Amino acid sequence: MMLDSGPMRYLEAEETLREILETATPRQLVVVLLRMDGYTDQEIGALLGISRFAVGQRIYQLKCRIEQAHPELGRLVMGRDKRRAANKAVNNGGEA
């Protein structure tokens, strides 16, 4: 009997998320969660009492840690600017 691919994909996604969360330090995790909630780096900095540059550094350091520990996950941690450019290209019919 073969397992349905839907549940398998879900389990793989759960495992990937667990691996990413285990890689992050608590300070990096807070920044990532706030960014996922839609806060800008400036807003995150103000909330945490750190500079916008420090917010970016935490994201960059986590990205490096993830890519080093799990090279196969590198595509998941591409920068926001690259993701926006890719989305814009898709929305504009291939024009970035």
N, C-alpha and C positions, 0 to 999 in steps of 0.2 A: 504494500500500500504506500503510495506516494503522498507526502505532506503537501497541502495547498501552499503555493508560493506566497500568498498574503501573510499568513502567520510567520513564515520563515523570514520574510522581509522585515516584519515588525520586530522579531527577536534580534535580527542583525542590527537594526537601527537602535534598539535598546542597548545592545552591547557596545556599539560605537559611541553613544552618548555617555555611557558609563566610563569608557576609556578616556574620553575627553575630560570628563569631570574629575577623574582621578589624577590627571596630568596637571590640572590647575591648582595654583596656590589659593588660599582663601581670598587674598586681595585681588588676584586676577579674576576669580570667580564672581566676586561682587561686581566688578567692572563689566564683565561679559553679560551678566544677568541684567544690569541696568541698560546696557546698550541694546540687548534683545528686547527690552521693554520700550525702546524707541528714544531713549535719552541721548542727547548729543554729548560729545566728549566734554564740552564746556559745562553742560548741566551736571554731568557725572562728577567732574572735578569740584564743582561748587558743593554738591551734596556730600562728597567725601573729604573736602578740605584739602584737595591736591590740585596741582595745575592740570590744564588740558594736555600738556606735554606728558605728564606722568600717567595720565589715563591711556594715552596712545602707547607709551612704553610698556605698560602692563599687558595691553592687547598684543603688542609685537612680541614680547617675551613669551607669552603663552603660545602664540602661533609657532614660534621657534621650538618650544618644548614639545608641542604636539607633532610637528614635522620630524623632530629628532626621534621621539619615542614611537611614533606611528606614521612612517612615511606614506602609507597608503591613505591616510586621512588628510594629507596636505591640501587636496582639492576642496575639502570642506571648510578650510580656514582662510580662503582667499580674502583679500582685503575688501572692505566695503566699496571702495571706489571701483575696483575691478568688477564687483558684482553689479553695481549700478550701471556701469558701462555695458555689461553684457545684457542686462535687462532692457536698457535703452535701445540697444541694437535690435533686440527681439521685438520690442514694441514699435520700432520704426521700420520694420521690414528689412533688417539687416544693416541699416545705417547707424553708426555710433554717433 
